[in-house]
Amino acid sequence: MRMRKKPNLIPRMERCAQVQIKDPKALKGMWRESFADYKKLWLELGCGKGRFTAGTAQANPDSMLIAVEKVPDAMVTAMERVCDAGIENIRFIDMDALELGEVFDNAEVGRIFINFCDPWPKSRDAKHRLTAPGFLRSYADLLPMGGEIHFKTDNRPLFDWSVEQLTAEGWELRELTNDLHANGVSGIMTDYEAKFHAQGVNINRLVAVKTESTKTTASGEVPRLRDAALSDARGKAEDK
């Protein structure tokens, strides 16, 4: 199911222009300097409607959260949510995750959140998954040693596949669970997560930590993905 096109998209985005970065490439290497009032710089890939984005920023006022979203119709809802709540430590970027290396310098981001990304279930599309080796190496460039990826999904086949890729790429895995909310709601939910949790769907989560063994874009050729189809995939997670 695709998100319905938002009416008056451009004027709605203009109303919240103060939280959008129009030329993020101009800030490469200068993000910390540009947001010097904040101790940490975090990145969220695919913010959806912004429930997790807003909640995370409010719970961490010493951190600047950069929310990346390539679907403007979703991003405008998140922007309005943030503006209406008066949250100051969030900025939005309208772009694809493929462009991260053009926007952020090495070791410039302390943490990356990936929540309920598209599983791309067909084998031929595996390289598009946000936990594919090519993406993982770009994240490793952005993070310092000890930097973290926080990953959540309701899609168990995608989660298991992601664990395999992260392990092969030299990340240290922590806090791995296949039922995050088994003992009650844990952490800040996305809109999509709350809906599926209410239906009894298990949520998978892990934290991946960059170590000396973690491969970067300088580590040589990215491995080819063979037989990478996901069985029983839930489909696209577009309604975060």
Stockholm file with secondary structure:
# STOCKHOLM 1.0

chainA/1-240         MRMRKKPNLIPRMERCAQVQIKDPKALKGMWRESFADYKKLWLELGCGKGRFTAGTAQANPDSMLIAVEKVPDAMVTAMERVCDAGIENIRFIDMDALELGEVFDNAEVGRIFINFCDPWPKSRDAKHRLTAPGFLRSYADLLPMGGEIHFKTDNRPLFDWSVEQLTAEGWELRELTNDLHANGVSGIMTDYEAKFHAQGVNINRLVAVKTESTKTTASGEVPRLRDAALSDARGKAEDK
#=GR chainA/1-240 SS CCCCCCTTHHHHHHHTGGGBCSCGGGGTTCHHHHTTTCSEEEEEECCTTSHHHHHHHHHCTTEEEEEEESCHHHHHHHHHHHHHHTCCSEEEEESCGGGHHHHSCTTCCSEEEEESCCCCCSGGGGGGSTTSHHHHHHHHHHSCTTCEEEEEESCHHHHHHHHHHHHHTTCEEEEEESCTTTTSCCSCCCHHHHHHHHTTCCCEEEEEECCTTCCCTTSSSCCCCCSCCCTTCCCCCCCC
#=GC SS_cons         CCCCCCTTHHHHHHHTGGGBCSCGGGGTTCHHHHTTTCSEEEEEECCTTSHHHHHHHHHCTTEEEEEEESCHHHHHHHHHHHHHHTCCSEEEEESCGGGHHHHSCTTCCSEEEEESCCCCCSGGGGGGSTTSHHHHHHHHHHSCTTCEEEEEESCHHHHHHHHHHHHHTTCEEEEEESCTTTTSCCSCCCHHHHHHHHTTCCCEEEEEECCTTCCCTTSSSCCCCCSCCCTTCCCCCCCC
//
